Amino acid sequence: MRITYQPPLLLIVVALAVVAAVVASSKLPPITNPLLMVSGMQLAQKIRLKEVTSVEVVQAYVDRIQEVNPLINAVVKERQGDNCFKRTFLIVFFSLLFLAFPFFSLSSALFLPEAAQVDKLIDEEEGGEDVLEDRLPLLGVPLTVKEAFALQGTEPAPPSVWQSFCPSLYLRGVISSVDAPPVSLLKRAGAIPLGVTNCSELCMWFESNNRLYGITRNPYNTDRIPGGSSGGEGSILGGGGSVIGIGSDIGGSIRMPAFFNGIFGHKPTPGIVSNDGQYPPSSGMHEDYLCTGPMCRYAEDLLPMLRIMAGPNAAKLSLSSEVDLRKLRFFSVPHDGSSLLVSPVETELIQIQRKVVEHLEADLGVKVQELSFPQLKYSYQIWDTLMALPDKDGKPPTPFVDFMADHGKKVWPLWELVKWMLGMSSHTMAAIEMAQSSQPNPFYLKQKEDLQKELDELLGTDGVLLYPSHPQIAPKHHHPLFTPFNFAYTGIFNVLGLPVTQCPLGLSQEGLPLGVQVISGKLQDRLPLATALYLERAFGGWRDPGSS
């Protein structure tokens, strides 16, 4: 006779409370496997030289994801569309229920066969390490991908697919049978995708929280946000569960998560990396502002990833040209000029940017000129106005509220707000806020034109600008609802079309990441990328949150 154990309701409630308390207060364990402390390019080289196998590298990252994901909820799907969040929650719940240690069961069986194929390919390659490096520069290196990108499964017959596209309850079950172009290029370079990572509902908020997968947490302090919309990517990278990843950015969605999680991220010059194969699709003038780019823990991975993801367009960036930082002109803008809509820049961020300026001047012998631009105090209004512009054929952008629609059923923001207050809405409060529409404003269009002209002339082909990443160090969960315009510090560079690299600069007094944006003229991406390498050496780059 089989006996089924039915836990008492009270015990279930207590266990749920314990789960919530543990997740909210837990510190990530320190990294112990040295393979997790090596850049993606160095891992690829070690694999090609047979100093380590791809199987060992993939297993190391699977183990780390199992270790940290129950605490940060960053990876939300494995291969073949499995919902990792739900499975993780059940595992943590029942582990605590029976007084066991919580764990995350990302199945290495899904990835190890591919890693084994990599090791076999290397054993059989007769052309040597140089041939492999040229043809497959990321061979055997694990990769994570923002959930907004189409990502096809790689398991052989029958071909599997990834349930993909940014989290909305109404998009549940949407299946992708192809890879987004930049994802495909990274896979062709040899990278092995392990899973997809959480983001905000429909990718339009700077906290990664949604009704499908729940909330993602910052690895340095689980009470803090990881940013958005590529917050899951930033979180798993910052937590040491991934070494390279892919994100998208229309208002700072690469750079804010990179900043809050202490990693590197690059928003390329628009039009260099394809934006196809992600959701929501571009409309209006959004294609001119949206950028797909690399996210990683080590600065040396940024340029080769960008070169791969750009495909033939990489030639426009002259990425192979050497950059002599001593011959560049540096500028620094410490704040936006006191916008009434945006929080003041926190003192520690002002101080760390000043330290960067002092280090550049002392070490490189350059003069960093401090500037101010009056138009920057209108950054949010400029971004909002440009986002509302019609495309070249006069077609307006698709309203955000249309993407929220329930299979064609119209969503009314005010009614949805009432439902949210009653706990009946299928949407997050952030998405409801973003559903409000706006109209282009001639005054802000003029401000943008003036700012564009001034910055283009200032930066030219040899100028680099330092600017705060965000006015606040990683805020607490849900606090962005009260400071919704703070993303203006990143969003302004989307509508200006300038390339930007987000660089970590150590930790604050509370142990949270500090950082700065490094901006250059259009198509001069190699300048902020070279500056990122320099700042990594000078300020230490990414820090293990478990040891911080």
HUVENWO-V987849 format. One record per pair of residues at least 12 apart in sequence whose ideal C-beta (glycine too) atoms are under 8 Angstrom apart, sorted by sequence separation. I is the first residue (numbers start at 1). J is the second residue. If there is no record, write none. Layout:
i->{I	I}
j->{J	J}
This chain:
i->{73	91	150	163	164	198	226	233	254	255	275	294	307	401	404	417	420	503	91	151	162	163	233	234	254	293	306	357	502	503	518	43	91	150	161	162	233	278	472	502	503	518	69	73	149	150	161	198	216	230	275	294	335	417	471	502	503	88	148	161	198	216	219	249	275	293	303	334	411	416	470	501	502	35	88	122	147	148	208	218	230	270	271	275	292	470	500	501	518	70	87	121	122	147	148	198	207	208	217	220	230	247	249	270	273	274	471	500	69	147	197	206	207	208	209	216	219	229	230	270	272	273	334	413	416	470	500	516	84	147	207	208	218	219	270	273	334	406	469	470	499	35	70	118	119	206	207	208	219	270	332	468	469	498	499	35	70	84	118	206	208	235	239	269	413	467	498	205	206	208	230	234	238	268	404	413	498	499	36	152	205	207	208	229	230	233	234	237	238	267	268	332	411	493	498	499	35	36	115	151	152	203	204	206	228	238	268	332	497	499	150	152	203	227	231	234	235	237	267	493	499	33	152	208	230	234	248	266	330	404	490	501	36	78	150	151	200	228	265	266	489	500	501	503	78	150	151	199	200	227	228	231	234	265	266	499	503	33	80	150	199	227	248	265	330	501	505	513	33	75	79	111	149	167	199	200	226	227	234	264	265	400	404	501	70	78	79	151	164	167	199	227	263	264	503	504	31	70	149	150	154	166	167	168	197	198	199	227	263	264	273	469	503	506	70	149	162	166	167	168	197	198	199	226	227	263	264	272	400	401	505	506	69	166	197	225	226	230	264	325	337	400	473	504	67	68	166	196	197	224	250	266	273	330	332	334	337	399	401	503	507	66	67	69	166	198	254	258	264	273	274	329	330	331	332	333	337	339	340	342	400	473	504	506	511	29	66	145	197	251	257	264	268	272	326	328	330	331	332	333	339	342	399	474	504	29	65	66	154	197	250	254	325	326	330	331	332	333	337	338	339	341	459	473	474	504	28	66	114	172	250	266	273	326	329	331	333	336	337	339	341	473	65	220	249	250	254	272	325	336	339	451	455	473	507	151	168	169	218	219	220	248	249	268	271	272	28	143	167	168	169	218	248	249	333	336	455	28	62	143	167	168	248	249	272	452	26	110	151	167	203	206	247	248	272	451	62	167	204	206	246	247	469	23	149	203	204	206	246	247	269	448	469	23	138	143	145	194	197	246	247	269	433	448	468	469	59	62	141	142	143	144	147	208	245	246	268	388	467	468	23	58	139	140	141	142	143	144	145	146	147	203	206	244	245	388	430	466	467	138	139	141	142	143	144	145	146	147	148	244	245	387	388	389	430	433	466	137	138	140	142	144	145	147	244	388	429	466	467	58	59	136	137	138	144	146	191	243	385	465	466	58	136	199	243	384	386	464	465	148	243	385	464	465	58	59	385	464	55	58	240	244	463	57	237	243	463	237	238	385	386	55	186	237	381	384	385	459	461	54	55	234	244	459	460	53	54	233	382	386	459	462	166	183	246	381	385	461	464	54	55	182	463	464	54	230	382	456	459	462	53	378	381	382	456	464	23	75	378	382	19	22	77	47	76	47	50	118	375	19	50	80	375	19	22	48	79	118	47	79	80	375	376	79	203	204	375	16	19	115	202	203	15	18	114	202	373	81	375	22	49	80	81	15	48	61	79	80	81	111	148	373	15	58	80	81	373	19	57	79	81	111	146	45	48	57	58	146	12	48	54	57	77	147	11	54	77	146	53	54	77	146	371	45	106	145	44	106	144	7	48	76	182	47	144	182	44	47	144	181	44	47	81	180	183	44	181	41	44	180	181	43	44	144	149	180	289	40	43	144	179	180	289	368	143	146	149	178	142	144	145	146	148	40	142	143	144	145	146	176	285	286	141	142	143	144	146	285	141	143	284	284	285	174	284	285	380	383	138	284	285	284	380	171	283	380	383	387	357	379	383	386	182	356	379	382	84	284	286	380	383	166	180	283	284	285	379	383	85	165	166	283	284	353	379	382	79	165	166	283	284	79	283	353	78	79	376	78	281	77	280	350	75	76	77	186	189	349	75	76	349	75	76	349	75	76	186	349	74	75	185	186	280	345	349	74	185	349	73	346	348	185	345	346	150	182	331	344	346	85	149	150	343	65	85	149	342	343	65	83	148	181	148	62	251	331	333	61	329	330	331	332	333	335	58	328	329	330	331	332	333	334	327	328	329	330	331	332	58	328	330	335	76	54	73	343	73	342	73	74	73	74	342	343	72	73	341	342	72	44	71	72	339	342	72	341	342	71	339	356	72	355	68	71	74	336	336	352	72	352	76	74	75	74	73	74	348	356	74	75	348	74	352	72	352	353	72	352	74	349	75	138	348	69	72	74	137	68	138	65	68	137	68	69	68	67	64	363	64	65	64	65	356	359	61	359	61	61	356	28	23	26	204	25	24	25	202	23	24	302	328	43	202	202	40	291	323	36	39	40	290	299	323	38	289	321	325	289	317	319	325	36	316	319	323	289	317	318	31	288	317	325	259	260	319	28	259	28	256	260	255	256	260	211	259	211	211	210	252	209	306	209	205	207	303	306	205	201	204	205	267	303	201	204	267	270	302	200	205	269	201	202	205	269	200	201	204	269	299	302	200	256	268	202	267	266	267	299	300	170	256	266	267	299	168	170	252	255	266	267	168	170	251	265	266	299	170	252	264	265	299	252	264	298	251	252	264	251	264	249	250	263	252	262	299	251	259	298	250	258	297	298	249	255	259	262	297	258	227	255	226	254	225	224	225	224	225	262	272	224	225	260	261	221	223	224	260	262	269	272	220	223	225	259	269	225	269	40	170	218	259	269	39	41	169	258	268	39	40	42	169	39	41	168	266	41	217	39	40	39	215	255	266	41	266	40	266	209	264	207	207	264	207	206	205	238	264	264	263	206	262	206	262	262	220	224	221	221	220	221	220	220	218	238	240	240	239	240	238	220	219	220	37	31	30	31	30	31	28	29	30	27	28	27}
j->{85	103	162	175	176	210	238	245	266	267	287	306	319	413	416	429	432	515	104	164	175	176	246	247	267	306	319	370	515	516	531	57	105	164	175	176	247	292	486	516	517	532	84	88	164	165	176	213	231	245	290	309	350	432	486	517	518	104	164	177	214	232	235	265	291	309	319	350	427	432	486	517	518	52	105	139	164	165	225	235	247	287	288	292	309	487	517	518	535	88	105	139	140	165	166	216	225	226	235	238	248	265	267	288	291	292	489	518	88	166	216	225	226	227	228	235	238	248	249	289	291	292	353	432	435	489	519	535	104	167	227	228	238	239	290	293	354	426	489	490	519	56	91	139	140	227	228	229	240	291	353	489	490	519	520	57	92	106	140	228	230	257	261	291	435	489	520	228	229	231	253	257	261	291	427	436	521	522	60	176	229	231	232	253	254	257	258	261	262	291	292	356	435	517	522	523	60	61	140	176	177	228	229	231	253	263	293	357	522	524	176	178	229	253	257	260	261	263	293	519	525	60	179	235	257	261	275	293	357	431	517	528	64	106	178	179	228	256	293	294	517	528	529	531	107	179	180	228	229	256	257	260	263	294	295	528	532	63	110	180	229	257	278	295	360	531	535	543	64	106	110	142	180	198	230	231	257	258	265	295	296	431	435	532	102	110	111	183	196	199	231	259	295	296	535	536	64	103	182	183	187	199	200	201	230	231	232	260	296	297	306	502	536	539	104	183	196	200	201	202	231	232	233	260	261	297	298	306	434	435	539	540	104	201	232	260	261	265	299	360	372	435	508	539	103	104	202	232	233	260	286	302	309	366	368	370	373	435	437	539	543	103	104	106	203	235	291	295	301	310	311	366	367	368	369	370	374	376	377	379	437	510	541	543	548	67	104	183	235	289	295	302	306	310	364	366	368	369	370	371	377	380	437	512	542	68	104	105	193	236	289	293	364	365	369	370	371	372	376	377	378	380	498	512	513	543	68	106	154	212	290	306	313	366	369	371	373	376	377	379	381	513	106	261	290	291	295	313	366	377	380	492	496	514	548	193	210	211	260	261	262	290	291	310	313	314	71	186	210	211	212	261	291	292	376	379	498	72	106	187	211	212	292	293	316	496	71	155	196	212	248	251	292	293	317	496	108	213	250	252	292	293	515	70	196	250	251	253	293	294	316	495	516	71	186	191	193	242	245	294	295	317	481	496	516	517	108	111	190	191	192	193	196	257	294	295	317	437	516	517	73	108	189	190	191	192	193	194	195	196	197	253	256	294	295	438	480	516	517	189	190	192	193	194	195	196	197	198	199	295	296	438	439	440	481	484	517	189	190	192	194	196	197	199	296	440	481	518	519	111	112	189	190	191	197	199	244	296	438	518	519	112	190	253	297	438	440	518	519	203	298	440	519	520	114	115	441	520	112	115	297	301	520	115	295	301	521	296	297	444	445	115	246	297	441	444	445	519	521	115	116	295	305	520	521	115	116	295	444	448	521	524	229	246	309	444	448	524	527	118	119	246	527	528	119	295	447	521	524	527	119	444	447	448	522	531	92	144	447	451	89	92	147	118	147	119	122	190	447	92	123	153	448	93	96	122	153	192	122	154	155	450	451	155	279	280	451	93	96	192	279	280	93	96	192	280	451	160	454	102	129	160	161	96	129	142	160	161	162	192	229	454	97	140	162	163	455	102	140	162	164	194	229	129	132	141	142	230	97	133	139	142	162	232	97	140	163	232	140	141	164	233	458	133	194	233	133	195	233	97	139	167	273	139	236	274	137	140	237	274	138	141	175	274	277	139	276	137	140	276	277	140	141	241	246	277	386	138	141	242	277	278	387	466	242	245	248	277	242	244	245	246	248	141	243	244	245	246	247	277	386	387	243	244	245	246	248	387	244	246	387	388	389	279	389	390	485	488	244	390	391	391	487	279	391	488	491	495	466	488	492	495	292	466	489	492	195	395	397	491	494	278	292	395	396	397	491	495	198	278	279	396	397	466	492	495	193	279	280	397	398	194	398	468	194	195	492	195	398	195	398	468	194	195	196	305	308	468	195	196	469	196	197	470	197	198	308	471	197	198	308	309	403	468	472	198	309	473	198	471	473	311	471	472	277	309	458	471	473	213	277	278	471	194	214	278	471	472	195	213	278	311	279	194	383	463	465	194	462	463	464	465	466	468	192	462	463	464	465	466	467	468	462	463	464	465	466	467	194	464	466	471	213	192	213	483	214	483	215	216	216	217	485	486	216	217	485	486	217	190	217	218	485	488	219	488	489	219	488	505	222	505	219	222	226	488	489	505	226	506	232	231	232	232	232	233	508	516	235	236	509	236	514	235	515	516	236	516	239	514	241	304	514	236	239	241	304	236	308	236	239	308	240	241	241	241	239	538	240	241	241	242	535	538	241	539	242	243	539	219	217	222	400	222	222	223	400	222	223	501	527	243	403	404	243	494	526	240	243	244	494	503	527	243	494	526	530	495	523	525	531	243	523	526	530	497	525	526	240	497	526	534	469	470	529	239	470	240	469	473	469	470	474	426	474	427	428	428	470	428	525	430	428	430	526	529	430	427	430	431	493	529	428	431	494	497	529	428	433	497	430	431	434	498	430	431	434	499	529	532	431	487	499	434	499	499	500	532	533	404	490	500	501	533	403	405	487	490	501	502	404	406	487	501	502	535	407	489	501	502	536	490	502	536	490	491	503	491	504	490	491	504	494	504	541	494	502	541	494	502	541	542	494	500	504	507	542	504	474	502	474	502	474	474	475	475	476	513	523	476	477	512	513	474	476	477	513	515	522	525	474	477	479	513	523	480	524	296	426	474	515	525	296	298	426	515	525	297	298	300	427	298	300	427	525	301	477	300	301	301	477	517	528	304	529	305	532	477	532	477	478	536	480	480	480	513	541	542	542	486	542	487	543	545	507	512	510	511	511	512	512	513	512	542	544	545	545	546	545	545	545	548	544	544	544	546	546	547	545	546	547	545	546	546}
